[in-house]
């Protein structure tokens, strides 16, 4: 009896594998009883008319998900949303070039044949379109510019995005997303969410939690090597799970919410750094990972950041230990994925720019000062310099991304960073009279910044933010072109900003002790921090970096 109890305690959950997909169940007694009861309901056949009528009424009741994403469109109606047969290959080529390296959840040699089947008129009428097709069309359209949509597809970009978004939602509903066991359905959901624009971040955050729960329901959070799965299935589950973790991280950052997967227990291994051509659904043994740059490498760099943040969150050490973690992360990425031997690969610039941007944000994550100076606290000069370098490298990396067409066109994800805090911190340091080599680098980057005029957002709190940012930019330029910068000039700027609100004397007196980052006064000067954060968020949603 003791041996039996021990076996139950140490065993893993149960992964039920069927033709339509997988379902994961823990070893909890209630979970097992519930699953067995549901299985009996499925097998049992009632012939009474009362039962048939009850089942019919039950099917008519929409689920919670259906009430959010409408009642769905019949399968035959979804065919109207398909792109023209002559444009199918263009959508696939766009997805392959611009989206797949950044949202690596598909195996293109397999899924390309499935997608291209819709070039055939008979295939378009023989079966209902898959949600994966519409999600790929949506993400490909999102990666195109408005001019490219007009030129190549002959339609307005907003119209196309709305069409494929609705089609994806309806097909996901028809395929039973909430109870799905199909990897392809979850892949479609993740691709759709990952391609959504930044102004829908608040809507995407609850849906990212839904993706996590659906993946857990399918057992994707458990490594497939624990179960009798093929090497191909194991690898695709790994790609999907880590992409979900990364999406959950970035969408949580944008919304200022806790990341679900950072603290979650899972054992899904990293995807292998392999070419898609080295992976096949029929293979019996897993392929050996490559040392070269592959289609998966950019995604692996994303996933490494998730693993690093999990490690930093679990650690009990101070900033010194976390600094060591970040340095180890940087060395690992450089030596494993971005070694100079790989610089001939066409996607190498994408991975390099992504890594630079990510690394600078990690340093800011460790030493972000914006909430630390509320009571006049002062960071050491070394930390101030590290912050300045981190903010500057963030801006430089984003400047590289937007300037290099090989990188900027890859994915909609590249167009959604949050950089306003970094810009203001760099400007404040320049206003303080900083005049060293780093300041010269900063001026080269700041010179390319184009802020939208406040009048572009009438009756909006965004205008309250843009006006002081414009003043800050103007003062920094005056400091550069006018008299020699001095520390007193920076203090005069803070004094002017702080005394603009006589009603806030207590806060003003507290800010007099701050030497680095003064608080901004918005409107009547009494805007609290949380509202300031909301204004930053609105500015992120309503404006694009580098656009006038």
C-alpha positions as CSV (number, residue, x, y, z in Angstrom):
1,X,0.0,0.0,0.0
2,X,2.9,2.4,0.8
3,X,4.4,1.8,-2.6
4,X,1.1,2.6,-4.3
5,X,0.7,5.8,-2.4
6,X,4.2,6.8,-3.2
7,X,3.7,6.2,-6.9
8,X,0.6,8.3,-6.9
9,X,2.3,11.2,-5.1
10,X,5.3,11.3,-7.4
11,X,3.6,10.7,-10.7
12,X,2.9,13.4,-13.2
13,X,-0.5,14.5,-14.4
14,X,-2.3,12.6,-17.1
15,X,-2.1,13.7,-20.7
16,X,-5.0,12.4,-22.7
17,X,-4.0,12.1,-26.4
18,X,-6.7,11.8,-29.0
19,X,-7.0,12.5,-32.7
20,X,-8.4,16.0,-32.2
21,X,-5.6,16.9,-29.7
22,X,-4.6,16.6,-26.1
23,X,-6.1,17.3,-22.7
24,X,-4.1,17.5,-19.4
25,X,-5.4,16.6,-16.0
26,X,-3.6,16.7,-12.7
27,X,-3.7,13.8,-10.3
28,X,-6.1,15.6,-7.9
29,X,-9.0,13.3,-6.9
30,X,-11.7,15.8,-7.7
31,X,-10.2,16.4,-11.1
32,X,-10.2,12.7,-11.9
33,X,-13.8,12.3,-10.7
34,X,-14.9,15.3,-12.7
35,X,-13.2,14.0,-15.8
36,X,-14.7,10.5,-15.5
37,X,-18.2,12.1,-15.0
38,X,-17.7,14.2,-18.1
39,X,-16.6,11.1,-20.0
40,X,-19.8,9.2,-18.9
41,X,-21.9,12.1,-20.1
42,X,-20.2,11.9,-23.5
43,X,-20.6,8.1,-23.9
44,X,-24.2,7.9,-22.6
45,X,-26.9,8.1,-25.2
46,X,-30.4,9.1,-24.2
47,X,-33.3,8.2,-26.4
48,X,-36.0,10.1,-24.6
49,X,-37.3,13.2,-26.3
50,X,-37.1,15.2,-23.1
51,X,-33.4,14.7,-23.0
52,X,-32.9,15.6,-26.7
53,X,-34.9,18.8,-26.1
54,X,-32.7,19.6,-23.1
55,X,-29.5,19.1,-25.1
56,X,-30.9,21.3,-27.8
57,X,-31.7,24.1,-25.4
58,X,-28.2,23.7,-23.8
59,X,-26.5,24.2,-27.2
60,X,-28.5,27.4,-27.8
61,X,-27.1,29.0,-24.6
62,X,-23.9,30.9,-25.5
63,X,-20.8,30.5,-23.5
64,X,-19.0,33.4,-21.8
65,X,-16.5,33.5,-24.6
66,X,-19.3,33.5,-27.2
67,X,-20.9,36.5,-25.5
68,X,-17.7,38.4,-25.8
69,X,-16.8,37.5,-29.4
70,X,-20.4,37.4,-30.8
71,X,-22.4,34.3,-31.8
72,X,-20.2,33.4,-34.6
73,X,-20.7,33.0,-38.4
74,X,-21.7,29.7,-40.1
75,X,-18.8,27.9,-41.6
76,X,-20.0,28.6,-45.1
77,X,-20.2,32.3,-44.4
78,X,-16.6,32.5,-43.4
79,X,-15.5,31.6,-46.9
80,X,-16.5,35.2,-47.9
81,X,-13.7,36.5,-45.6
82,X,-11.0,34.5,-47.4
83,X,-8.5,36.6,-49.4
84,X,-8.7,36.2,-53.2
85,X,-7.0,33.0,-54.5
86,X,-4.5,35.1,-56.4
87,X,-3.3,36.8,-53.2
88,X,-2.9,33.7,-51.1
89,X,0.8,33.3,-51.9
90,X,1.5,37.0,-51.2
91,X,0.0,36.7,-47.8
92,X,2.1,33.6,-47.1
93,X,5.3,35.2,-48.4
94,X,4.6,38.3,-46.2
95,X,4.0,36.1,-43.1
96,X,7.1,34.1,-43.8
97,X,9.4,37.1,-44.2
98,X,8.0,39.5,-41.6
99,X,6.0,37.7,-39.0
100,X,7.3,34.2,-38.6
101,X,10.8,35.1,-37.3
102,X,9.2,37.1,-34.5
103,X,6.2,34.9,-33.7
104,X,7.7,31.5,-34.2
105,X,4.9,29.1,-33.4
106,X,4.5,27.4,-36.8
107,X,6.4,24.9,-38.8
108,X,6.3,26.6,-42.2
109,X,7.1,23.5,-44.4
110,X,3.9,21.9,-43.0
111,X,1.7,24.9,-42.6
112,X,2.6,26.5,-45.9
113,X,1.1,23.6,-47.8
114,X,-2.0,23.8,-45.7
115,X,-2.3,27.6,-46.4
116,X,-1.6,27.4,-50.1
117,X,-4.4,24.8,-50.5
118,X,-6.8,27.8,-50.5
119,X,-5.4,28.8,-53.9
120,X,-7.5,26.0,-55.3
121,X,-11.1,26.9,-55.8
122,X,-12.4,23.4,-55.0
123,X,-10.5,23.4,-51.7
124,X,-12.1,26.8,-50.8
125,X,-15.6,25.3,-51.1
126,X,-14.9,21.8,-49.8
127,X,-14.1,22.7,-46.2
128,X,-14.6,25.5,-43.8
129,X,-11.7,28.0,-43.5
130,X,-9.5,27.4,-40.5
131,X,-8.9,30.1,-37.8
132,X,-5.1,29.7,-38.5
133,X,-5.6,30.9,-42.1
134,X,-7.3,34.1,-40.9
135,X,-4.9,34.7,-38.1
136,X,-2.0,34.4,-40.5
137,X,-3.7,36.8,-42.9
138,X,-4.3,39.3,-40.1
139,X,-0.7,39.2,-38.9
140,X,0.6,39.5,-42.4
141,X,-1.6,42.5,-43.0
142,X,-0.5,44.1,-39.7
143,X,3.1,43.8,-40.8
144,X,2.4,45.8,-44.1
145,X,2.3,49.5,-44.3
146,X,-0.9,51.3,-45.5
147,X,0.8,52.1,-48.8
148,X,1.8,48.4,-49.3
149,X,-1.8,47.3,-48.7
150,X,-3.1,49.7,-51.3
151,X,-0.5,48.8,-53.8
152,X,-0.3,45.0,-53.4
153,X,-3.8,44.1,-52.1
154,X,-5.9,47.0,-53.5
155,X,-7.7,47.7,-50.2
156,X,-7.4,49.9,-47.2
157,X,-5.3,48.5,-44.4
158,X,-7.9,49.2,-41.7
159,X,-10.6,47.4,-43.7
160,X,-8.4,44.4,-44.2
161,X,-7.4,44.2,-40.5
162,X,-11.1,44.5,-39.4
163,X,-12.1,41.8,-41.9
164,X,-9.5,39.3,-40.8
165,X,-9.9,40.1,-37.1
166,X,-13.6,39.4,-37.3
167,X,-13.0,36.2,-39.3
168,X,-10.4,35.0,-36.8
169,X,-12.8,35.6,-33.9
170,X,-15.7,33.9,-35.6
171,X,-13.7,30.9,-36.7
172,X,-12.1,30.5,-33.2
173,X,-15.6,30.6,-31.7
174,X,-16.8,28.0,-34.2
175,X,-13.8,25.8,-33.4
176,X,-14.5,25.9,-29.7
177,X,-11.5,27.8,-28.5
178,X,-12.3,27.5,-24.8
179,X,-12.5,23.8,-24.8
180,X,-10.1,23.1,-27.7
181,X,-7.6,20.3,-27.7
182,X,-6.1,21.4,-31.0
183,X,-2.6,22.9,-31.2
184,X,-3.5,24.7,-34.5
185,X,-6.4,26.5,-32.8
186,X,-4.3,27.7,-30.0
187,X,-1.6,28.7,-32.5
188,X,-4.1,30.8,-34.3
189,X,-5.2,32.5,-31.1
190,X,-1.6,33.3,-30.1
191,X,-0.7,34.7,-33.5
192,X,-3.9,36.9,-33.5
193,X,-3.1,38.3,-30.0
194,X,0.6,38.8,-30.7
195,X,-0.2,40.9,-33.8
196,X,-2.8,43.2,-32.2
197,X,-1.9,46.9,-32.2
198,X,-0.8,48.7,-29.0
199,X,-4.0,50.6,-28.5
200,X,-5.7,47.3,-27.7
201,X,-3.3,46.2,-25.0
202,X,-5.8,46.6,-22.1
203,X,-8.2,44.2,-24.0
204,X,-5.3,41.8,-24.8
205,X,-4.2,41.4,-21.2
206,X,-7.2,39.3,-20.0
207,X,-7.0,37.3,-23.2
208,X,-3.3,36.5,-22.6
209,X,-4.5,34.9,-19.4
210,X,-7.0,32.9,-21.4
211,X,-4.2,31.7,-23.7
212,X,-2.2,30.6,-20.6
213,X,-5.2,28.7,-19.2
214,X,-6.1,27.0,-22.5
215,X,-2.4,25.9,-22.9
216,X,-2.5,24.5,-19.4
217,X,-5.7,22.7,-20.2
218,X,-3.9,21.0,-23.1
219,X,-0.8,20.3,-21.0
220,X,1.4,22.5,-23.1
221,X,3.1,23.8,-19.9
222,X,4.4,20.2,-19.3
223,X,7.3,19.1,-21.5
224,X,6.2,16.6,-24.1
225,X,9.1,14.3,-23.3
226,X,7.1,13.1,-20.2
227,X,4.5,11.6,-22.5
228,X,4.4,9.4,-25.6
229,X,4.5,12.2,-28.1
230,X,6.5,12.5,-31.4
231,X,9.6,14.7,-31.6
232,X,7.7,17.0,-33.9
233,X,4.8,17.5,-31.6
234,X,7.1,18.0,-28.6
235,X,9.0,20.7,-30.4
236,X,5.8,22.5,-31.6
237,X,4.4,22.5,-28.1
238,X,7.6,24.0,-26.8
239,X,7.6,26.8,-29.3
240,X,3.9,27.6,-28.5
241,X,4.3,27.6,-24.8
242,X,7.3,29.9,-24.7
243,X,5.7,32.3,-27.2
244,X,2.7,32.5,-24.8
245,X,5.1,33.2,-21.9
246,X,6.8,36.0,-23.9
247,X,3.5,37.5,-25.0
248,X,2.2,37.4,-21.5
249,X,5.3,39.3,-20.4
250,X,5.2,42.1,-22.9
251,X,1.4,42.7,-22.6
252,X,1.7,42.8,-18.8
253,X,4.4,45.3,-19.1
254,X,2.3,47.6,-21.3
255,X,-0.7,47.4,-19.0
256,X,1.3,47.7,-15.8
257,X,0.0,44.3,-14.5
258,X,1.6,41.3,-13.0
259,X,2.9,38.7,-15.5
260,X,1.1,35.4,-14.9
261,X,3.8,33.1,-16.2
262,X,6.8,34.6,-14.4
263,X,5.7,32.9,-11.1
264,X,4.1,29.9,-12.7
265,X,5.4,26.4,-12.2
266,X,6.1,24.6,-15.5
267,X,8.8,22.3,-16.9
268,X,8.4,22.8,-20.7
269,X,12.0,22.9,-22.1
270,X,13.3,25.5,-24.5
271,X,12.7,24.9,-28.2
272,X,15.7,23.7,-30.1
273,X,17.7,26.1,-32.3
274,X,17.0,24.2,-35.5
275,X,16.0,25.0,-39.0
276,X,12.4,24.2,-40.0
277,X,13.9,22.0,-42.8
278,X,15.5,19.8,-40.1
279,X,12.1,19.1,-38.4
280,X,9.5,16.7,-39.9
281,X,6.2,15.3,-38.6
282,X,7.3,11.8,-39.5
283,X,10.7,11.8,-37.8
284,X,11.3,9.3,-34.9
285,X,14.2,11.1,-33.2
286,X,14.7,14.7,-32.3
287,X,17.2,16.7,-34.5
288,X,20.4,18.0,-33.1
289,X,20.4,21.8,-32.4
290,X,22.4,24.1,-34.6
291,X,25.1,26.5,-33.7
292,X,24.1,28.7,-36.7
293,X,21.5,31.4,-36.8
294,X,18.1,29.9,-37.7
295,X,14.5,30.9,-38.1
296,X,13.9,30.1,-34.4
297,X,16.9,32.2,-33.1
298,X,15.1,35.5,-32.8
299,X,12.3,33.8,-30.8
300,X,14.8,32.1,-28.6
301,X,16.3,35.5,-27.7
302,X,12.8,36.6,-26.6
303,X,12.4,33.4,-24.6
304,X,15.7,33.8,-22.9
305,X,14.5,37.1,-21.5
306,X,11.5,35.4,-19.9
307,X,13.8,32.8,-18.4
308,X,16.1,35.5,-17.0
309,X,13.2,37.4,-15.4
310,X,11.9,34.2,-13.8
311,X,15.4,33.7,-12.4
312,X,15.6,37.3,-11.1
313,X,12.2,37.1,-9.6
314,X,13.0,33.9,-7.8
315,X,16.4,35.1,-6.5
316,X,16.8,36.6,-3.0
317,X,19.9,38.6,-3.8
318,X,20.2,42.3,-4.2
319,X,21.1,44.4,-7.2
320,X,24.6,43.0,-7.5
321,X,23.3,39.5,-8.0
322,X,20.8,40.6,-10.5
323,X,23.5,42.5,-12.4
324,X,25.4,39.3,-12.6
325,X,22.3,37.5,-14.0
326,X,21.9,40.2,-16.7
327,X,25.6,40.0,-17.6
328,X,25.4,36.2,-17.8
329,X,22.3,36.6,-20.0
330,X,24.2,39.0,-22.3
331,X,27.2,36.7,-22.6
332,X,25.0,33.7,-23.3
333,X,23.1,35.4,-26.1
334,X,26.2,36.8,-27.7
335,X,28.2,33.6,-27.6
336,X,25.3,31.2,-28.5
337,X,23.1,33.1,-30.9
338,X,24.8,36.3,-32.1
339,X,28.3,35.1,-32.6
340,X,30.1,36.9,-35.4
341,X,30.2,33.6,-37.4
342,X,26.4,34.0,-37.9
343,X,26.5,37.6,-39.2
344,X,25.9,36.6,-42.8
345,X,22.4,35.3,-42.1
346,X,19.7,37.6,-43.5
347,X,17.9,37.6,-40.1
348,X,21.0,38.4,-38.1
349,X,20.3,42.2,-37.9
350,X,16.8,41.4,-36.6
351,X,18.2,39.4,-33.7
352,X,21.0,41.9,-33.0
353,X,18.6,44.9,-32.8
354,X,16.1,42.9,-30.7
355,X,18.9,41.9,-28.3
356,X,20.2,45.4,-27.9
357,X,16.8,46.8,-27.2
358,X,16.0,44.0,-24.8
359,X,19.2,44.3,-22.9
360,X,18.9,48.0,-22.3
361,X,15.4,47.6,-21.0
362,X,16.6,44.9,-18.6
363,X,19.1,47.4,-17.1
364,X,16.2,49.9,-16.7
365,X,14.1,47.2,-15.1
366,X,16.8,46.7,-12.5
367,X,17.5,50.4,-11.8
368,X,14.4,52.2,-12.8
369,X,14.4,55.4,-10.8
370,X,11.1,57.1,-11.6
371,X,9.4,56.0,-8.4
372,X,12.5,56.0,-6.1
373,X,12.8,59.8,-5.8
374,X,9.4,60.5,-4.2
375,X,11.1,61.4,-0.9
376,X,14.2,63.0,-2.1
377,X,16.3,59.9,-2.4
378,X,19.4,60.1,-4.5
379,X,21.1,57.3,-6.4
380,X,24.8,57.0,-6.6
381,X,26.5,58.6,-9.7
382,X,27.5,55.1,-11.0
383,X,23.8,54.1,-11.0
384,X,22.8,57.4,-12.6
385,X,25.3,56.8,-15.4
386,X,24.1,53.2,-15.8
387,X,20.5,54.5,-16.1
388,X,21.6,57.1,-18.6
389,X,23.4,54.5,-20.7
390,X,20.4,52.2,-20.5
391,X,17.9,54.9,-21.6
392,X,20.2,56.0,-24.4
393,X,20.8,52.5,-25.7
394,X,17.0,51.9,-25.7
395,X,16.6,55.0,-27.9
396,X,19.5,54.0,-30.1
397,X,18.3,50.5,-30.6
398,X,14.8,51.7,-31.5
399,X,16.4,54.2,-33.9
400,X,18.2,51.4,-35.6
401,X,15.0,49.3,-35.8
402,X,13.0,52.1,-37.4
403,X,15.8,53.2,-39.7
404,X,16.6,49.7,-41.1
405,X,13.9,48.5,-43.4
406,X,15.1,44.9,-43.0
407,X,14.2,45.1,-39.3
408,X,11.3,47.5,-39.1
409,X,9.1,45.6,-41.5
410,X,9.5,42.2,-39.8
411,X,6.7,42.4,-37.3
412,X,4.1,44.7,-35.8
413,X,5.7,43.9,-32.4
414,X,8.6,46.1,-33.3
415,X,6.3,49.1,-33.4
416,X,5.1,48.9,-29.9
417,X,7.8,49.8,-27.4
418,X,7.3,52.2,-24.5
419,X,10.1,54.8,-24.7
420,X,8.7,58.0,-23.4
421,X,10.2,57.5,-19.9
422,X,13.6,56.9,-21.5
423,X,13.4,59.9,-23.7
424,X,12.5,62.2,-20.8
425,X,15.2,60.9,-18.6
426,X,17.8,61.5,-21.4
427,X,16.5,65.0,-21.9
428,X,16.6,65.7,-18.2
429,X,20.2,64.6,-18.0
430,X,21.1,66.9,-20.9
431,X,19.3,69.8,-19.1
432,X,21.4,69.1,-16.0
433,X,24.4,70.1,-18.1
434,X,25.8,66.7,-18.9
435,X,28.6,67.3,-21.4
436,X,30.6,64.1,-22.1
437,X,30.9,61.5,-24.8
438,X,27.6,59.9,-23.8
439,X,25.9,63.3,-24.1
440,X,27.3,63.6,-27.6
441,X,25.8,60.2,-28.5
442,X,22.5,61.3,-26.9
443,X,22.3,64.5,-29.0
444,X,22.7,62.4,-32.2
445,X,19.7,60.4,-31.2
446,X,17.6,63.2,-29.8
447,X,18.1,65.2,-33.0
448,X,16.0,62.6,-34.8
449,X,13.1,62.7,-32.4
450,X,9.9,64.1,-33.8
451,X,7.2,64.8,-31.2
452,X,3.6,65.2,-32.3
453,X,2.2,68.7,-31.5
454,X,-0.2,68.9,-28.5
455,X,-2.9,70.3,-30.8
456,X,-3.1,66.9,-32.5
457,X,-5.0,65.6,-29.4
458,X,-7.7,68.1,-28.6
459,X,-9.7,67.4,-25.4
460,X,-7.3,64.7,-24.4
461,X,-5.1,64.3,-21.4
462,X,-2.3,63.5,-23.8
463,X,-1.9,67.2,-24.6
464,X,-1.2,67.7,-20.9
465,X,1.9,65.5,-21.3
466,X,3.1,66.7,-24.7
467,X,3.3,70.3,-23.6
468,X,5.9,69.8,-20.8
469,X,7.8,67.3,-23.0
470,X,8.0,69.9,-25.8
471,X,9.2,72.4,-23.2
472,X,11.8,69.9,-22.0
473,X,13.0,69.3,-25.5
474,X,13.2,73.0,-26.2
475,X,15.2,73.7,-23.0
476,X,17.6,70.9,-23.8
477,X,18.3,72.4,-27.2
478,X,18.8,75.8,-25.7
479,X,21.3,74.3,-23.3
480,X,23.2,72.9,-26.2
481,X,23.1,76.0,-28.5
482,X,23.3,78.7,-25.8
483,X,25.7,79.2,-22.9
484,X,27.9,76.5,-21.5
485,X,25.8,74.0,-19.6
486,X,26.0,74.2,-15.9
487,X,24.5,72.4,-12.9
488,X,22.8,75.6,-11.8
489,X,20.9,75.8,-15.0
490,X,19.4,72.4,-14.5
491,X,18.4,73.4,-10.9
492,X,16.8,76.6,-12.2
493,X,14.7,74.5,-14.6
494,X,13.5,72.3,-11.8
495,X,12.7,75.4,-9.7
496,X,10.7,76.9,-12.5
497,X,8.7,73.8,-13.0
498,X,8.1,73.2,-9.4
499,X,7.0,76.7,-8.5
500,X,4.4,76.8,-11.3
501,X,1.8,75.5,-8.9
502,X,1.6,77.6,-5.7
503,X,-1.1,75.3,-4.3
504,X,1.4,72.4,-4.0
505,X,4.0,73.9,-1.7
506,X,4.6,70.8,0.3
507,X,5.4,68.7,-2.7
508,X,7.5,71.5,-4.2
509,X,9.6,71.7,-1.0
510,X,10.1,68.0,-1.1
511,X,11.2,68.1,-4.8
512,X,13.8,70.8,-4.1
513,X,16.0,68.0,-2.6
514,X,15.9,65.9,-5.8
515,X,19.0,66.2,-8.0
516,X,18.1,63.9,-10.9
517,X,14.5,63.4,-12.0
518,X,11.9,66.0,-11.0
519,X,8.3,65.3,-11.2
520,X,6.3,67.0,-14.0
521,X,3.4,69.3,-13.4
522,X,0.4,68.5,-15.5
523,X,-2.6,70.8,-15.8
524,X,-3.1,72.3,-12.4
525,X,0.0,70.7,-11.0
526,X,-1.7,68.2,-8.7
527,X,-1.8,65.2,-11.0
528,X,-1.0,62.2,-8.9
529,X,1.5,59.5,-9.9
530,X,-1.1,56.9,-11.0
531,X,-2.8,59.5,-13.2
532,X,0.6,60.4,-14.6
533,X,1.2,56.8,-15.4
534,X,-2.2,56.7,-17.1
535,X,-1.3,59.7,-19.3
536,X,2.0,57.9,-20.3
537,X,-0.1,54.9,-21.3
538,X,-2.5,57.1,-23.3
539,X,0.4,58.7,-25.1
540,X,1.8,55.2,-25.9
541,X,-1.6,54.3,-27.4
542,X,-2.3,57.4,-29.4
543,X,1.2,58.3,-30.8
544,X,3.9,56.4,-32.7
545,X,7.6,57.0,-32.1
546,X,9.2,59.1,-34.8
547,X,5.9,60.3,-36.3
548,X,5.0,63.9,-36.5
